[in-house]
Amino acid sequence: MMALTNDIIKQSLAEKFGEQVFNFEEPYGMLTFEAPKEMNLKVLQFLYDDAELCFQFLTDITAVHYPALKGRELAVVYHLHNLAANVRLRFKVFTNIEEPDIYTATQLYSSANWMERETFDFFGINFVGHPNLKRILNVDEMDYFPMRKEFPLEDQSRRDKDDEMFGRGGSVW
């Protein structure tokens, strides 16, 4: 049996989905690619079922907020692992922030349940079809998603953040 390489994975994906899978990169050697958000389950199912690929372990689901990418502000990122071949990959789908709807992967990966709840809790991704999509770490009353880049990192008016308070101001010791 031949070793599972990034080229083999990319070729299998291209044969199955053509130009619907794109933006292939290999940061630090990890194959990374993108597909339209409507295809997330088709791509995940193919990666899971294909006899050669066997990406049957979901390592992580998270999101990234890109405020400058109009219409593609939120990326959902899946990290998958073929345990037998010890190969990992990263799969991304993008959505706009006004309608952050992505199909749930809970029917394929049981572990997606809590990962999707956490991603909903912090980024506001609505995982359509999720069996129990509610906040998992933050309080239910919270009316915003804290990992979105919608707020300044620090309150600029805070006096206790003044450099002089930390010995970085005008005087030298």
BABA-286308 format. One record per atom (N, C-alpha, C): residue number from 1; residue in one letter; z, y negated, x negated; atom name. Coordinates in steps of 0.02 Angstrom, whole numbers, always signed. Layout:
# residues N
SITE_i_aa_w_v_u_at
SITE_NUM_A_Z_Y_X_CA
...
# end
This chain:
# residues 173
SITE_i_aa_w_v_u_at
SITE_1_M_+0_+60_-42_N
SITE_1_M_+0_+0_+0_CA
SITE_1_M_+0_-63_-44_C
SITE_2_M_-43_-110_-27_N
SITE_2_M_-49_-171_-65_CA
SITE_2_M_+9_-219_-49_C
SITE_3_A_+29_-258_-98_N
SITE_3_A_+82_-307_-88_CA
SITE_3_A_+59_-360_-38_C
SITE_4_L_+104_-382_+4_N
SITE_4_L_+89_-433_+54_CA
SITE_4_L_+92_-501_+19_C
SITE_5_T_+34_-534_+15_N
SITE_5_T_+30_-599_-19_CA
SITE_5_T_+16_-654_+31_C
SITE_6_N_+25_-716_+9_N
SITE_6_N_+10_-773_+52_CA
SITE_6_N_-64_-773_+72_C
SITE_7_D_-108_-753_+27_N
SITE_7_D_-180_-751_+44_CA
SITE_7_D_-194_-700_+99_C
SITE_8_I_-161_-642_+97_N
SITE_8_I_-171_-591_+149_CA
SITE_8_I_-146_-617_+216_C
SITE_9_I_-88_-649_+216_N
SITE_9_I_-60_-677_+278_CA
SITE_9_I_-106_-730_+306_C
SITE_10_K_-128_-775_+263_N
SITE_10_K_-173_-829_+284_CA
SITE_10_K_-238_-801_+313_C
SITE_11_Q_-266_-752_+280_N
SITE_11_Q_-328_-721_+303_CA
SITE_11_Q_-319_-688_+371_C
SITE_12_S_-264_-652_+380_N
SITE_12_S_-249_-619_+444_CA
SITE_12_S_-243_-670_+500_C
SITE_13_L_-208_-725_+486_N
SITE_13_L_-200_-778_+536_CA
SITE_13_L_-267_-810_+553_C
SITE_14_A_-308_-823_+501_N
SITE_14_A_-373_-855_+512_CA
SITE_14_A_-420_-809_+552_C
SITE_15_E_-417_-744_+538_N
SITE_15_E_-459_-697_+575_CA
SITE_15_E_-439_-694_+648_C
SITE_16_K_-375_-698_+662_N
SITE_16_K_-350_-693_+730_CA
SITE_16_K_-358_-759_+769_C
SITE_17_F_-342_-815_+736_N
SITE_17_F_-338_-879_+772_CA
SITE_17_F_-389_-931_+751_C
SITE_18_G_-427_-918_+698_N
SITE_18_G_-478_-967_+676_CA
SITE_18_G_-447_-1033_+656_C
SITE_19_E_-477_-1087_+680_N
SITE_19_E_-455_-1154_+662_CA
SITE_19_E_-394_-1177_+702_C
SITE_20_Q_-368_-1134_+745_N
SITE_20_Q_-308_-1151_+782_CA
SITE_20_Q_-245_-1146_+739_C
SITE_21_V_-251_-1115_+680_N
SITE_21_V_-198_-1118_+630_CA
SITE_21_V_-225_-1159_+572_C
SITE_22_F_-185_-1206_+548_N
SITE_22_F_-211_-1254_+499_CA
SITE_22_F_-155_-1283_+457_C
SITE_23_N_-172_-1331_+414_N
SITE_23_N_-124_-1363_+369_CA
SITE_23_N_-86_-1312_+327_C
SITE_24_F_-122_-1265_+299_N
SITE_24_F_-91_-1216_+255_CA
SITE_24_F_-70_-1248_+190_C
SITE_25_E_-8_-1235_+170_N
SITE_25_E_+19_-1259_+106_CA
SITE_25_E_+64_-1204_+79_C
SITE_26_E_+83_-1212_+16_N
SITE_26_E_+129_-1164_-15_CA
SITE_26_E_+182_-1199_-57_C
SITE_27_P_+224_-1241_-24_N
SITE_27_P_+277_-1273_-64_CA
SITE_27_P_+326_-1221_-90_C
SITE_28_Y_+338_-1224_-155_N
SITE_28_Y_+383_-1177_-189_CA
SITE_28_Y_+363_-1104_-175_C
SITE_29_G_+299_-1093_-164_N
SITE_29_G_+273_-1026_-154_CA
SITE_29_G_+279_-998_-84_C
SITE_30_M_+309_-1036_-38_N
SITE_30_M_+317_-1012_+31_CA
SITE_30_M_+259_-1035_+74_C
SITE_31_L_+222_-987_+102_N
SITE_31_L_+166_-1005_+146_CA
SITE_31_L_+192_-1043_+206_C
SITE_32_T_+162_-1101_+218_N
SITE_32_T_+181_-1145_+273_CA
SITE_32_T_+117_-1164_+309_C
SITE_33_F_+119_-1162_+376_N
SITE_33_F_+60_-1180_+415_CA
SITE_33_F_+81_-1205_+483_C
SITE_34_E_+31_-1228_+520_N
SITE_34_E_+42_-1260_+584_CA
SITE_34_E_-5_-1232_+636_C
SITE_35_A_+16_-1236_+699_N
SITE_35_A_-27_-1219_+756_CA
SITE_35_A_-8_-1265_+814_C
SITE_36_P_-51_-1272_+864_N
SITE_36_P_-32_-1312_+922_CA
SITE_36_P_+30_-1283_+956_C
SITE_37_K_+71_-1327_+985_N
SITE_37_K_+134_-1304_+1014_CA
SITE_37_K_+124_-1253_+1070_C
SITE_38_E_+68_-1258_+1105_N
SITE_38_E_+55_-1212_+1160_CA
SITE_38_E_+44_-1140_+1136_C
SITE_39_M_+31_-1133_+1071_N
SITE_39_M_+17_-1067_+1042_CA
SITE_39_M_+75_-1036_+1004_C
SITE_40_N_+134_-1068_+1007_N
SITE_40_N_+189_-1043_+965_CA
SITE_40_N_+204_-969_+979_C
SITE_41_L_+206_-949_+1042_N
SITE_41_L_+223_-879_+1057_CA
SITE_41_L_+168_-831_+1037_C
SITE_42_K_+106_-851_+1045_N
SITE_42_K_+50_-807_+1025_CA
SITE_42_K_+52_-795_+950_C
SITE_43_V_+64_-847_+911_N
SITE_43_V_+66_-840_+839_CA
SITE_43_V_+128_-799_+818_C
SITE_44_L_+185_-814_+847_N
SITE_44_L_+246_-777_+830_CA
SITE_44_L_+239_-703_+848_C
SITE_45_Q_+209_-689_+906_N
SITE_45_Q_+200_-619_+927_CA
SITE_45_Q_+153_-582_+880_C
SITE_46_F_+99_-616_+858_N
SITE_46_F_+52_-585_+811_CA
SITE_46_F_+87_-571_+745_C
SITE_47_L_+124_-619_+719_N
SITE_47_L_+160_-609_+656_CA
SITE_47_L_+210_-552_+661_C
SITE_48_Y_+239_-544_+719_N
SITE_48_Y_+289_-491_+731_CA
SITE_48_Y_+255_-422_+737_C
SITE_49_D_+202_-418_+777_N
SITE_49_D_+171_-354_+795_CA
SITE_49_D_+122_-326_+744_C
SITE_50_D_+88_-370_+707_N
SITE_50_D_+37_-346_+661_CA
SITE_50_D_+67_-296_+611_C
SITE_51_A_+35_-237_+605_N
SITE_51_A_+62_-183_+565_CA
SITE_51_A_+69_-201_+491_C
SITE_52_E_+26_-246_+467_N
SITE_52_E_+30_-266_+397_CA
SITE_52_E_+79_-324_+386_C
SITE_53_L_+84_-368_+435_N
SITE_53_L_+125_-429_+426_CA
SITE_53_L_+200_-416_+439_C
SITE_54_C_+217_-389_+497_N
SITE_54_C_+286_-368_+513_CA
SITE_54_C_+339_-422_+501_C
SITE_55_F_+327_-482_+524_N
SITE_55_F_+379_-535_+518_CA
SITE_55_F_+426_-528_+577_C
SITE_56_Q_+473_-481_+571_N
SITE_56_Q_+516_-463_+627_CA
SITE_56_Q_+587_-490_+621_C
SITE_57_F_+599_-531_+571_N
SITE_57_F_+664_-562_+563_CA
SITE_57_F_+657_-637_+566_C
SITE_58_L_+690_-668_+614_N
SITE_58_L_+691_-741_+621_CA
SITE_58_L_+750_-767_+582_C
SITE_59_T_+736_-800_+526_N
SITE_59_T_+790_-827_+484_CA
SITE_59_T_+819_-890_+514_C
SITE_60_D_+776_-934_+540_N
SITE_60_D_+800_-999_+564_CA
SITE_60_D_+749_-1032_+609_C
SITE_61_I_+775_-1071_+655_N
SITE_61_I_+734_-1119_+693_CA
SITE_61_I_+770_-1186_+686_C
SITE_62_T_+732_-1238_+671_N
SITE_62_T_+761_-1305_+670_CA
SITE_62_T_+706_-1354_+690_C
SITE_63_A_+721_-1417_+684_N
SITE_63_A_+672_-1468_+700_CA
SITE_63_A_+677_-1524_+648_C
SITE_64_V_+626_-1566_+646_N
SITE_64_V_+625_-1624_+603_CA
SITE_64_V_+598_-1682_+645_C
SITE_65_H_+628_-1740_+639_N
SITE_65_H_+605_-1799_+675_CA
SITE_65_H_+566_-1844_+627_C
SITE_66_Y_+502_-1854_+644_N
SITE_66_Y_+458_-1898_+605_CA
SITE_66_Y_+440_-1958_+649_C
SITE_67_P_+481_-2011_+649_N
SITE_67_P_+470_-2067_+695_CA
SITE_67_P_+401_-2101_+686_C
SITE_68_A_+373_-2099_+627_N
SITE_68_A_+309_-2133_+614_CA
SITE_68_A_+248_-2094_+638_C
SITE_69_L_+255_-2031_+654_N
SITE_69_L_+198_-1990_+676_CA
SITE_69_L_+191_-1994_+752_C
SITE_70_K_+156_-2044_+776_N
SITE_70_K_+148_-2055_+848_CA
SITE_70_K_+115_-1995_+881_C
SITE_71_G_+148_-1968_+932_N
SITE_71_G_+122_-1910_+968_CA
SITE_71_G_+141_-1844_+936_C
SITE_72_R_+169_-1847_+876_N
SITE_72_R_+191_-1788_+838_CA
SITE_72_R_+260_-1802_+807_C
SITE_73_E_+302_-1834_+846_N
SITE_73_E_+366_-1857_+818_CA
SITE_73_E_+414_-1800_+801_C
SITE_74_L_+410_-1746_+839_N
SITE_74_L_+457_-1691_+828_CA
SITE_74_L_+420_-1628_+806_C
SITE_75_A_+444_-1598_+752_N
SITE_75_A_+417_-1534_+728_CA
SITE_75_A_+470_-1481_+739_C
SITE_76_V_+450_-1425_+769_N
SITE_76_V_+493_-1366_+773_CA
SITE_76_V_+471_-1321_+716_C
SITE_77_V_+519_-1299_+675_N
SITE_77_V_+504_-1260_+615_CA
SITE_77_V_+537_-1191_+621_C
SITE_78_Y_+494_-1140_+615_N
SITE_78_Y_+518_-1070_+616_CA
SITE_78_Y_+515_-1043_+544_C
SITE_79_H_+568_-1011_+522_N
SITE_79_H_+568_-975_+459_CA
SITE_79_H_+572_-901_+475_C
SITE_80_L_+521_-863_+453_N
SITE_80_L_+516_-792_+467_CA
SITE_80_L_+519_-752_+403_C
SITE_81_H_+541_-689_+409_N
SITE_81_H_+550_-647_+349_CA
SITE_81_H_+525_-577_+365_C
SITE_82_N_+482_-551_+322_N
SITE_82_N_+464_-480_+323_CA
SITE_82_N_+513_-447_+275_C
SITE_83_L_+561_-411_+303_N
SITE_83_L_+615_-383_+262_CA
SITE_83_L_+590_-328_+215_C
SITE_84_A_+544_-286_+238_N
SITE_84_A_+520_-230_+197_CA
SITE_84_A_+483_-255_+135_C
SITE_85_A_+441_-306_+144_N
SITE_85_A_+402_-333_+87_CA
SITE_85_A_+438_-391_+53_C
SITE_86_N_+494_-413_+83_N
SITE_86_N_+531_-470_+58_CA
SITE_86_N_+486_-532_+50_C
SITE_87_V_+451_-549_+103_N
SITE_87_V_+407_-607_+104_CA
SITE_87_V_+429_-652_+161_C
SITE_88_R_+430_-717_+146_N
SITE_88_R_+451_-767_+196_CA
SITE_88_R_+393_-814_+210_C
SITE_89_L_+394_-844_+270_N
SITE_89_L_+346_-896_+285_CA
SITE_89_L_+378_-948_+331_C
SITE_90_R_+345_-1006_+334_N
SITE_90_R_+367_-1062_+375_CA
SITE_90_R_+310_-1079_+423_C
SITE_91_F_+326_-1084_+487_N
SITE_91_F_+277_-1098_+539_CA
SITE_91_F_+301_-1160_+578_C
SITE_92_K_+256_-1209_+587_N
SITE_92_K_+275_-1272_+620_CA
SITE_92_K_+232_-1284_+681_C
SITE_93_V_+264_-1311_+732_N
SITE_93_V_+227_-1339_+790_CA
SITE_93_V_+255_-1409_+802_C
SITE_94_F_+211_-1455_+821_N
SITE_94_F_+231_-1524_+832_CA
SITE_94_F_+226_-1541_+906_C
SITE_95_T_+269_-1587_+928_N
SITE_95_T_+267_-1611_+997_CA
SITE_95_T_+283_-1685_+999_C
SITE_96_N_+263_-1717_+1053_N
SITE_96_N_+282_-1788_+1058_CA
SITE_96_N_+353_-1793_+1084_C
SITE_97_I_+384_-1849_+1070_N
SITE_97_I_+455_-1858_+1085_CA
SITE_97_I_+467_-1869_+1160_C
SITE_98_E_+416_-1891_+1196_N
SITE_98_E_+424_-1902_+1268_CA
SITE_98_E_+425_-1836_+1307_C
SITE_99_E_+389_-1786_+1284_N
SITE_99_E_+388_-1721_+1316_CA
SITE_99_E_+399_-1666_+1263_C
SITE_100_P_+461_-1659_+1241_N
SITE_100_P_+475_-1612_+1186_CA
SITE_100_P_+481_-1539_+1211_C
SITE_101_D_+430_-1516_+1247_N
SITE_101_D_+432_-1448_+1276_CA
SITE_101_D_+398_-1398_+1230_C
SITE_102_I_+435_-1345_+1213_N
SITE_102_I_+411_-1290_+1172_CA
SITE_102_I_+432_-1225_+1206_C
SITE_103_Y_+388_-1176_+1208_N
SITE_103_Y_+407_-1112_+1238_CA
SITE_103_Y_+462_-1078_+1197_C
SITE_104_T_+511_-1049_+1232_N
SITE_104_T_+565_-1014_+1199_CA
SITE_104_T_+540_-950_+1165_C
SITE_105_A_+571_-932_+1110_N
SITE_105_A_+555_-870_+1074_CA
SITE_105_A_+608_-817_+1086_C
SITE_106_T_+651_-827_+1136_N
SITE_106_T_+708_-782_+1146_CA
SITE_106_T_+686_-712_+1169_C
SITE_107_Q_+629_-705_+1200_N
SITE_107_Q_+606_-639_+1221_CA
SITE_107_Q_+583_-597_+1161_C
SITE_108_L_+561_-631_+1108_N
SITE_108_L_+538_-596_+1048_CA
SITE_108_L_+594_-586_+997_C
SITE_109_Y_+633_-638_+988_N
SITE_109_Y_+689_-636_+940_CA
SITE_109_Y_+754_-654_+977_C
SITE_110_S_+799_-606_+984_N
SITE_110_S_+863_-620_+1017_CA
SITE_110_S_+901_-676_+981_C
SITE_111_S_+895_-677_+915_N
SITE_111_S_+931_-728_+876_CA
SITE_111_S_+907_-799_+890_C
SITE_112_A_+849_-806_+922_N
SITE_112_A_+824_-873_+939_CA
SITE_112_A_+869_-908_+989_C
SITE_113_N_+909_-869_+1026_N
SITE_113_N_+950_-898_+1079_CA
SITE_113_N_+994_-955_+1053_C
SITE_114_W_+1037_-941_+1005_N
SITE_114_W_+1082_-993_+981_CA
SITE_114_W_+1046_-1044_+937_C
SITE_115_M_+996_-1021_+900_N
SITE_115_M_+958_-1068_+858_CA
SITE_115_M_+923_-1120_+900_C
SITE_116_E_+894_-1099_+956_N
SITE_116_E_+860_-1147_+1000_CA
SITE_116_E_+911_-1193_+1034_C
SITE_117_R_+969_-1166_+1052_N
SITE_117_R_+1020_-1209_+1082_CA
SITE_117_R_+1043_-1263_+1032_C
SITE_118_E_+1051_-1244_+969_N
SITE_118_E_+1071_-1293_+918_CA
SITE_118_E_+1016_-1345_+908_C
SITE_119_T_+953_-1323_+908_N
SITE_119_T_+897_-1369_+899_CA
SITE_119_T_+891_-1416_+958_C
SITE_120_F_+903_-1390_+1019_N
SITE_120_F_+905_-1433_+1078_CA
SITE_120_F_+962_-1483_+1072_C
SITE_121_D_+1021_-1460_+1053_N
SITE_121_D_+1081_-1501_+1048_CA
SITE_121_D_+1071_-1560_+1001_C
SITE_122_F_+1040_-1549_+944_N
SITE_122_F_+1034_-1601_+893_CA
SITE_122_F_+969_-1641_+895_C
SITE_123_F_+915_-1611_+921_N
SITE_123_F_+850_-1646_+920_CA
SITE_123_F_+820_-1657_+989_C
SITE_124_G_+847_-1624_+1041_N
SITE_124_G_+821_-1634_+1109_CA
SITE_124_G_+758_-1594_+1124_C
SITE_125_I_+745_-1541_+1086_N
SITE_125_I_+687_-1499_+1101_CA
SITE_125_I_+704_-1458_+1164_C
SITE_126_N_+659_-1461_+1214_N
SITE_126_N_+669_-1423_+1276_CA
SITE_126_N_+632_-1356_+1269_C
SITE_127_F_+670_-1303_+1256_N
SITE_127_F_+640_-1237_+1248_CA
SITE_127_F_+630_-1206_+1317_C
SITE_128_V_+568_-1212_+1341_N
SITE_128_V_+550_-1191_+1409_CA
SITE_128_V_+558_-1115_+1416_C
SITE_129_G_+598_-1095_+1467_N
SITE_129_G_+610_-1025_+1479_CA
SITE_129_G_+673_-998_+1446_C
SITE_130_H_+708_-1040_+1409_N
SITE_130_H_+770_-1018_+1376_CA
SITE_130_H_+821_-998_+1430_C
SITE_131_P_+857_-943_+1420_N
SITE_131_P_+902_-919_+1472_CA
SITE_131_P_+965_-962_+1483_C
SITE_132_N_+983_-1004_+1435_N
SITE_132_N_+1045_-1042_+1442_CA
SITE_132_N_+1044_-1104_+1398_C
SITE_133_L_+994_-1147_+1407_N
SITE_133_L_+985_-1204_+1362_CA
SITE_133_L_+1035_-1259_+1379_C
SITE_134_K_+1090_-1260_+1342_N
SITE_134_K_+1140_-1313_+1349_CA
SITE_134_K_+1169_-1326_+1280_C
SITE_135_R_+1204_-1381_+1274_N
SITE_135_R_+1233_-1400_+1210_CA
SITE_135_R_+1278_-1344_+1184_C
SITE_136_I_+1278_-1336_+1118_N
SITE_136_I_+1317_-1282_+1087_CA
SITE_136_I_+1371_-1309_+1041_C
SITE_137_L_+1361_-1368_+1011_N
SITE_137_L_+1411_-1396_+965_CA
SITE_137_L_+1436_-1465_+986_C
SITE_138_N_+1393_-1505_+1017_N
SITE_138_N_+1413_-1572_+1039_CA
SITE_138_N_+1439_-1569_+1111_C
SITE_139_V_+1474_-1621_+1132_N
SITE_139_V_+1501_-1623_+1200_CA
SITE_139_V_+1445_-1632_+1250_C
SITE_140_D_+1455_-1603_+1309_N
SITE_140_D_+1403_-1606_+1362_CA
SITE_140_D_+1388_-1678_+1383_C
SITE_141_E_+1437_-1723_+1377_N
SITE_141_E_+1428_-1793_+1400_CA
SITE_141_E_+1384_-1833_+1352_C
SITE_142_M_+1370_-1807_+1293_N
SITE_142_M_+1330_-1844_+1244_CA
SITE_142_M_+1260_-1857_+1274_C
SITE_143_D_+1239_-1920_+1272_N
SITE_143_D_+1174_-1938_+1302_CA
SITE_143_D_+1121_-1954_+1251_C
SITE_144_Y_+1129_-1930_+1191_N
SITE_144_Y_+1079_-1939_+1138_CA
SITE_144_Y_+1079_-1876_+1094_C
SITE_145_F_+1031_-1874_+1048_N
SITE_145_F_+1023_-1816_+1003_CA
SITE_145_F_+1035_-1841_+932_C
SITE_146_P_+1091_-1823_+901_N
SITE_146_P_+1114_-1856_+840_CA
SITE_146_P_+1071_-1846_+778_C
SITE_147_M_+1027_-1796_+775_N
SITE_147_M_+987_-1787_+715_CA
SITE_147_M_+920_-1824_+718_C
SITE_148_R_+907_-1856_+774_N
SITE_148_R_+847_-1899_+777_CA
SITE_148_R_+860_-1962_+737_C
SITE_149_K_+808_-1988_+707_N
SITE_149_K_+815_-2047_+664_CA
SITE_149_K_+808_-2110_+706_C
SITE_150_E_+854_-2118_+754_N
SITE_150_E_+850_-2174_+800_CA
SITE_150_E_+904_-2226_+788_C
SITE_151_F_+948_-2214_+740_N
SITE_151_F_+1004_-2258_+729_CA
SITE_151_F_+1009_-2274_+654_C
SITE_152_P_+1034_-2333_+635_N
SITE_152_P_+1044_-2347_+564_CA
SITE_152_P_+1097_-2300_+535_C
SITE_153_L_+1090_-2286_+471_N
SITE_153_L_+1137_-2241_+439_CA
SITE_153_L_+1208_-2269_+436_C
SITE_154_E_+1214_-2334_+428_N
SITE_154_E_+1280_-2366_+424_CA
SITE_154_E_+1280_-2429_+466_C
SITE_155_D_+1338_-2447_+489_N
SITE_155_D_+1347_-2511_+524_CA
SITE_155_D_+1351_-2565_+469_C
SITE_156_Q_+1300_-2607_+466_N
SITE_156_Q_+1296_-2657_+412_CA
SITE_156_Q_+1350_-2710_+416_C
SITE_157_S_+1384_-2715_+473_N
SITE_157_S_+1435_-2767_+480_CA
SITE_157_S_+1504_-2743_+458_C
SITE_158_R_+1511_-2680_+439_N
SITE_158_R_+1576_-2653_+420_CA
SITE_158_R_+1601_-2685_+355_C
SITE_159_R_+1660_-2714_+356_N
SITE_159_R_+1690_-2746_+298_CA
SITE_159_R_+1713_-2694_+246_C
SITE_160_D_+1735_-2636_+269_N
SITE_160_D_+1761_-2586_+223_CA
SITE_160_D_+1706_-2552_+183_C
SITE_161_K_+1644_-2567_+198_N
SITE_161_K_+1588_-2539_+160_CA
SITE_161_K_+1563_-2589_+108_C
SITE_162_D_+1597_-2645_+101_N
SITE_162_D_+1578_-2696_+53_CA
SITE_162_D_+1586_-2668_-18_C
SITE_163_D_+1536_-2678_-60_N
SITE_163_D_+1538_-2653_-128_CA
SITE_163_D_+1600_-2676_-167_C
SITE_164_E_+1625_-2736_-151_N
SITE_164_E_+1684_-2761_-187_CA
SITE_164_E_+1745_-2717_-175_C
SITE_165_M_+1747_-2684_-118_N
SITE_165_M_+1803_-2639_-102_CA
SITE_165_M_+1804_-2577_-146_C
SITE_166_F_+1747_-2563_-176_N
SITE_166_F_+1741_-2502_-218_CA
SITE_166_F_+1733_-2519_-291_C
SITE_167_G_+1749_-2581_-310_N
SITE_167_G_+1745_-2601_-380_CA
SITE_167_G_+1674_-2610_-405_C
SITE_168_R_+1627_-2616_-360_N
SITE_168_R_+1557_-2626_-381_CA
SITE_168_R_+1534_-2697_-372_C
SITE_169_G_+1580_-2741_-358_N
SITE_169_G_+1562_-2810_-344_CA
SITE_169_G_+1562_-2853_-407_C
SITE_170_G_+1579_-2916_-399_N
SITE_170_G_+1575_-2966_-451_CA
SITE_170_G_+1620_-2955_-512_C
SITE_171_S_+1677_-2927_-503_N
SITE_171_S_+1722_-2921_-561_CA
SITE_171_S_+1710_-2858_-600_C
SITE_172_V_+1723_-2863_-666_N
SITE_172_V_+1718_-2805_-710_CA
SITE_172_V_+1787_-2787_-733_C
SITE_173_W_+1805_-2725_-736_N
SITE_173_W_+1872_-2704_-754_CA
SITE_173_W_+1883_-2718_-825_C
# end
